[in-house]
Amino acid sequence: MQQHSPSIPLPSLPSLPSLSPQPPLSPLSPTAYPDTFARDSLPPPGEWPVFRFDLPELRYPDRLNSAAELLDRAVADGAGGRPCLTDASGTTWSYAETLDLAARIGTVLVRDMGLVPGNRVLLRGPNSPWLAACWLAVLRVGGIAVSTVPMLRAGELADLAERARIRLSLCEEGYADELTAAGTGRPVLTYRADDGGELGRRAAGAAWAPAARTAADDVALIAFTSGTSGEPKATAHFHRDVLAIADTFARHVLHPRPDDVFAGSPPLAFTFGLGGLLIFPLRARARAVLLQEAGPRALFGAVRRLGVTVLFTAPTAYRAVLPEIGSYDLGGLRLCVSAGEALGERTWRDFRDATGLEIIDGIGSTEMLHVFIAAAGDDIRPGSTGRAVPGYRARIVDDTGRELPDGVPGRLAVQGPTGCRYLADPRQRRQVQDGWNLTGDVYVRDADGYFWYQARADDMIVSAGYNIAAPEVEQALLRHPAVAECGVAGAPDAERGTVVKAFVLPAPGVRPSPELARELQDFTKRQIAPYKYPRQIEFVAELPYSTTGKLRRVALRQAGAPA
């Protein structure tokens, strides 16, 4: 491992406010932002969820800058020499170096780019220590980070930039063309992941920008949903939310240690990745490995080489790597975390049998910022997502919001220290009802408080009067050795209204045939209730996934519709 050392002595750090428990915050504290666009675009107070601060560690002071808590406080507490951010080559920055760079980038933003607190800054590029430093720098000087996945094209970027009223953009050099083509007219400052490029040259001669004294409920970031079921929604999250996801799921389920090394596949623009690959390790004074290329082979290949102990990725990656899992040295791994879509019991058991590692499944959402139901260690029940994370409450409700008894499927409703606030979007009223965040998932809760995933609410297939959950059919098909991946959706049918249709990616060496389709149908009937079997099967070369690793069933439904 290569380790840099600061080239310039670090300025003395200002004292930070105590994080001793405080009473829960009033609805909104006085903002520190001259640019009030984000706060002005929040939903009316009557449409907010109820926020709960049941744990003492969630009672933050009124003035709170989350980036300063993650960096300045770590250095002030003596962790400056600890490794903080590492790239694929093993080059590592310490906490002191990361703070030094973030503070200097902040000066460039304020001095050269004219940023004032409350301005939105678009971030574009694959995962890297430079991208992480830019994100931290934006929050530290009171900007609002709007991270975007590198695969977005000019039209998508233009729409996001307009909706978030982007003031300026920080972009990795090789990804600037689409941003330029978006024609937003807003300044773009580029960086290079290896040497910093233009941004690095400007930052090298800059003094330190002080951390802004933001309010705990000033907007820190705007995250856009992945848009798997329609136009992406802009979700606003506060400075206190950034710390809250670390002080709930990470602290109480993962129990991170300072000697941990976090790595994973989700982009930092995906809140699953932002938490798991930046916020959680920094909150624990641990190290984050940020890989530009993080496909299953590259990710699992990096475990031994870079000393990874905590891994974050989607179920598809765990499934994809299983056929060659024996070729990787995973002896240093202590935790594997899965989210983004439901983790099937077969995948969980196959991975456990092959590695001895029990994957921690969890459900989170962009609206809630991170995971709010999960289980780890002895609390895991294979096939179940887990129980409400400490700090959160969850229940199952019907269409009127009435709580349902255990064992009855219904809509998942959640409350906690984080929650949904869409910017200027009427869909807020559907997402939050009676103070509860409605996730759009159908779940069953058992008598022990464990939650069992059934389907997305819009993935329930109604066929001849029967409700059939697409994921249940998928999990049954995945038990057959001829099936590598599959997706299930409803297809129109004159007799039944809708029938179950399966799109099957055969396992390597398996030839699709009508005989195989009938075999899979018969196999499914033996696994689950016969009325749920796929009456139509189409063999495919690939399945549609979103940029965040979720199966796009809306694309499957479109593929199953008549031309």
N, C-alpha and C positions, 0 to 999 in steps of 0.2 A: 504494500500500500504506500502510495506517495502522499506526503503530507506537506502542505504549504506552511509557511510561517509568515505572520503579518510583516509587511515591508515598512509600515509606518507605525510608530507607537500609537496605541489607542487612547483617545481622549478619555478623561475621567467621566464616569457615567453618572447621570442625574439620579437622584433617589426616586424610587417608584412608590406609588401608593400601596399601602398594606392591602392584602387580600383576606384579611380577617373577615369572618362572616358578617354580613350586613343584612338588614331587612330586605325582602323582595322589592324590586324597583317599582316606582310608580309607572303608569302607562307609558309616558315618554319623558325622558330627562331633557333639559335644554341642550340643543345640538351644538356641536363644535364646528359645524359646516356652514361656511358662507354660501356655498352652492347647495341649495335645499331640494334639488330635483328629486332625489331618491326618497327623502322623507315625505315630500309633498305627494309622491306617487303611491305611497303605501295605501292599503285598503282602509276604509273607514273603521274606527275602533270597534264598532258593533259587528264587524265581519271577521275580526281576529279570533284565533283560537284562544282558549284559556291557557296561560303559561304557568307552569308549576316549578317551584324552586325548593323541592322537598328536602334536598340534601344540603348540609351546611356548606359544602364546597361550591355550590351553585349560587351563593348569595354574594355577587360581585359588587364592588364599589361603583358608585355612579359614574366615575371617570375611569375608563379602562381602554387601553390600546392593546389589542390582542397580539400584534406583532412585537411590541415592546415586552409583553409578558413572555413570549416565546424566545426572544433573543436577548434584549437588554437585561432582563432579570436573570437569565441563565448565566450570562457573563458576570453580572454583579454578584451572583452567588458563588462564583468560583469555578464555573464550568467552562470558561472561555477556551481552555486548552483541549477540551473533549472534541472528538470527531463529530461533525454535524452532517455534512452533505458529501456524498460520493457519487462519481459518475461511473460509466461502464468500464473505464480503463483502470479504475481504482484510485484515481486522483481525488483527494479528500480535502475539504475545507473544515477548519475548526469552527466552533461557535463564535470565537472572537473574530475570525476572518469573515464569517458569514455576516455577522453584525456590521463589521467594517464596510463590507461591500454594499449591504442593504442601505446603510446610512449614507453612503456616497451616491448610490443610485437615487436615493431620495432627494439629495441636493440637485442632481441633474434634472429631476422631474420638476422641482420647484423653481430653481434658478434659470434653467435653460428652456424648459417647456411651459413654464407659467402655471403649473398645477396649483390649485387652491383646494383646501379640504372640501370634500364632497364631490369633486370631479371624478368621473368614471374613466378608468384606464383599461383598454382592451389588451389582453395578453394572448399571444399566439405563438405556439411552438410545441415540439414534443417535450416530454419530461427531461429535465436536466437541472443541475444545480443553479445554472444561470436563470432559468425560468422561475425556480423556487425563490431565488434572491430577489427577482423583480417583483414577485407576488408579495413577499414580505416588505419590500421597500415601499410599495404602493400603500399598503395598510398603515405602515409606520408613519408616513407623512400625512395621513388622513385621506388618502384617495380611496376609491372604491374599485376593487378588482373585478373585472369581468373576463374570466378565462374562457377560451374557446378551444375546441379540439382541432388539431391540425388538418383534419380531412374536410373541414367546412370550405365551401367554395364562395366565390365573390358575392353572388346573390344572397346567400345565407348570411355572410358577414355583414353585408350592407343592411340587411333587415335587423340583425341584432344590434348593430351600431346605432341605427336610428331609434330603436325602441329603448335602448339604454342611454341614449344621448351621449355617446362616447366623446370624451374630450381629446384623448390622444391614445396612441397604441405603442406597445412594446412588442417587437416581433423578432423571432429568430431569422437570421439573414436569408436562409434558403426557403422561407415560407412567406416572404413578403409579396410575391407576385399577385396572389389572389386578393390580399388585403389592398394592394394598390389598385387592382382591377375593380374592387368594390366601389371606388370613386367616392369615398365619403368626404374627401377634402380635409380630413383631420390629420394632424402630423403623425408620422410613423417613425419611431426611433428603433433601429435594428441592433441586435447583439449577435455574437457568435458563441456557440456553446463551448468552444475550446479556448478562445482567448478574449472573449468579451466584445470584440469588434468595435463598432463606433461607440456603443454605450459604454463599453469597458474603457475606451480611451478617454471619454469625457469624465467617467467616474474616477479614474486614476488621479486626476488633479483636483478633485473636489474635496471640500471640507465636509464635515459631518452635518447632516440635517438632524435637528432634534426630533424626537418622537412627538407627534401631535397629541394633545390632551383630549382625545375623543371621548364621547359619552359611551357608556357600555351599550346603549341602544342606538348608537349611530350605525348606519348601514356600513358594513365592512366589505361585503361582496354581493354581487348579483350573479346567480347561477341559473343558466337556462336548462330546462328539462330537455330530455333527449328527443322529445317529439315523436315517440313511437305511436301515439294515437292521435296525432293532429299537430297544430302549430305549437312550437315550443313556448313554454310559459317562463316568464322571468321571475325568479324567486329571490327575495331580499333577505339577507341574514346579517345580524348585528355582530359587533365585536364580542359581546358576551356569548353568542352562539358558537363562535369559533372555539372558545375554551370549553364550553359546555359539552360538546361532543367528546372531547378528551376526558372530561371529568365525570362522564357517565359510562359510555360503552368501553372506552379504552381502559379507564381506571378500574372499573368494577368487573369487567368480563375478561379483558386481555391481560391485565396486571403487568404492564410493560416495565422493563428494567433499564437502567442507564446503559447496560452493556448490550442491549438488543440492537440488531441491525434490521431495519425494515426495508422490504422491497416488494414490488408488485407490478402488475400490468396496467391497471386503470390510469388514464391520463389525469393530471392534476385539475383539468377542467371538469372532470367528473367528480362529484363531491365524495364518492367512495374513495377515489384516489387522493383527493386533497386531504382528507382525514387520515387515511391509512399510511400515506407516504410522505406527509409533511407535518401536519398538526400533531398527530399522536407521537411520533418519535421526538419532535422538538419539545413537546410538553413533558416528556419523560427524560429529557437530556440524553436521548439515545441518538443513533445515527440513521440517516435515510439514504438508501441507494436509489438513484434516479436513472432509469435506463431509457434511452431513446428508442431502442428496439426491445420490445418485451413480449414477443410471441412466446408460446409455451416452451419451445426448445431454448430460446435465449434466456428466458426467465429462470427455468429450473437449472440451466447450465451455470447461471451466475451464483447459485446458492453456495456452493463450496468455494468458488473462486473469490467471492466477495464477503464470505462469512455471514450470509443471511440467516437470521433466526426467526423472523416473523414475515410471513408471505401473504400478500393480498392479491387475489385474482378471482375470476368468475368461474362458475361450474363448468363452462365449456372448456376452459384451459385444463382443469383437473381431469376431465374426461379425455381430452386430446392427448395428454402426456402418459396416460396409463399404459398403452401398449409398449412403451419404451422406458418405463419408470425405473427399471433396474439399471439403466445406464447412467443414472445421476446419483451423485453422492449427496444425500439429504440428511446426513447424520447430524449436522448442526442446527437443523430446523427444530424449533420447539412449538411454533404455532402456525397454522394455516387458516386463513379467513376467507370465506366465500360470501359474495353478495352480488347484486345485479339482477339475478333471477333465482328462482327456487332451486335448491340443491336436492337432487333426487337421492333417495335412500340407497339405490344401487351404486351410484357414484361414491357416496360417503363410505359404504362398506368396502367397495373395491379398492379405494385409495387407502383406507385404514389397513386392509389386509396386505396391501403391497408395501406399505411404508411404516406402519405402526402409528401413524399420525391421524388424529381425529379432527377432521375439518370443523371449524367453528362456523356454522351457518348464521346468517343474520338477514333481517329485512330492514332496509332503510329507504330513503327517498330523497330526491333533491329538495322537496318541500320541507322535510324534517332535517336536512343537512347530512345526517348519517344514520347509523343503525340504532334502532329503538327496541327491537326484539331479537334475542340471541341466547345461546347457551354455550358453555365451554366445559371441558373436562368431564367430571362425573355427572354434571347436570345435563349433558347431551342425551337426547332421545332420538335415535336415527329416524329421519323422516319428518321430524318436527323442527320448526324454525327456532323454538325455544320459548322463553318467558320474557316478560317485559323487563328491559334493562333497568337497573336501579336509577331512579330519577324520572322514569316514564310510567304511565299507566295505559293499559290497553283493554278494550272490551269489544264484544261482537254485538252489532246492532242490526235491526231490520231497516226497511226503507223509510220508516217514520222516525228513526233514531232511538227506538225502544230497545233496551238491552235484552239480548236473547240468552236463554239458559245454556249451560255447557252442553256440548254435543250437537248443537244446532248450527248449521252454517249460516253466515251472514257477513255483513260488511265490517271490515276492521276499522276501528276508531281509536285514536291515540291522542294523549296529552303529555306534555313534558316541558322542559326548559326551552326547546326549539319548536318551531311550527311554521305553518304556511302563511306567507305574506306575498301574494302576487302583486307585481307592479301594475297598477292601472289595468286590471283584467277582471271582467265580470265573472270569469270562472272561479274566482275566489269564493263566491257564494255556494258553489257546488262542492268545493273542496273542504270547506269548513262549515259545519252545521252544529248548532247548539254548543259551541265552544270546543268541539272535537274535530281533529284532523281526520278526514276520511281518505284512506290511502288508495281506494279503488281496488282493493284486494278482497277476495272471499276467503274467509278462514273459519275454522272450527277451534274453539277452546275446550280443552278437557278439564276434568275436575281438579287436576293438579296445577292448572294455570299455564299449561303448555299450549302453544298455538300451532295449528296444523294447516298448512297452505292448501287451498283447493284450486283457485284460479284467479286471474284478474277478473274483475266484474264484467268486463266486456269480452272475456274469453270463455264465458259459459255458453255452451252450445245447447240450444233447446231443440230436441229432435223428437217428433211425435209425442210431445208433452213431457218428455224426460229432460232433466237438467244434467248435462254431462260436462265435467271440467276437463278442458283440453290437456292441462299438465298431467292429470291422472292417466289419461290414455298414453301420453308420451312416455311416462315412467314405465308403464306396462310393456310398451314396445321395446324400450331400451334394455329390458331384461333378456331379450333375444340376442344371441351372439351374432346374428347377421346384420344387426342394426348398429351403425356407428353414431348417428345423430338422427333426430326426427323432430318434426313440428306438426302440430295438429290444429285444424281450424274447421269451421263449419262451411259446408258447401250447399248451395240451393238444391232442393229436391222436390219434384212435383207431388210426391205422395206424402213425405214426412215433413215437408217444409224446409228442413235442414238435416243434413246427415254429417257424420263425422268423417273427415278426410285427413289422411296422414300423408305427409311428405317425408319420405324416408331416404336418408343417405346411407347406402349399404356399407358394411365394414369392408376393409381392404380384402380383395380377392373374391368377394361375393358378387355373383352376376344377377342382376335383376331379372325377374321372370314372373309370369302369371302364377306359376306354381309357388314361388316364394311369397307373393302377395297373399295367396290363400293360406299358406302356412302361418304368416304373421297374423292374419285375421283369426285363425283358429287358436293360435297361441294367446292372443289378447283375450279371447273369450274365457280362457282358462285362468287368466290372471285377475280379471275384474268382471263385474256383472256383464253378461253377454250383450245387453242392449247398448253398451258403451263401445263396442268394437268398431274399428274404422271400416265403414262400408265401401270407402274408396281409398285406394293406396296409389300414390304416384312416387316413383323413384326419381331422385334428383341428384345432381352433381354437387350442389351446395345449398345451404339454407341462408335466408336473409337475416343478418344480425345488424343491430345498431352499432354506432361507434362506441357505445359503452358496454357492448357484449351481450345485449338483450336480444332474444329471438323476436323478430318483428312479425307477430302474428297477423297484424293488419295487412302485411304484404302477402301472407299465406291466404288470408280471406280473399284478397283481390285475385290471387292466382287461382283460387277455387271457384270464382264466379264465372258464369258463362261469358264467352267472348261476344 
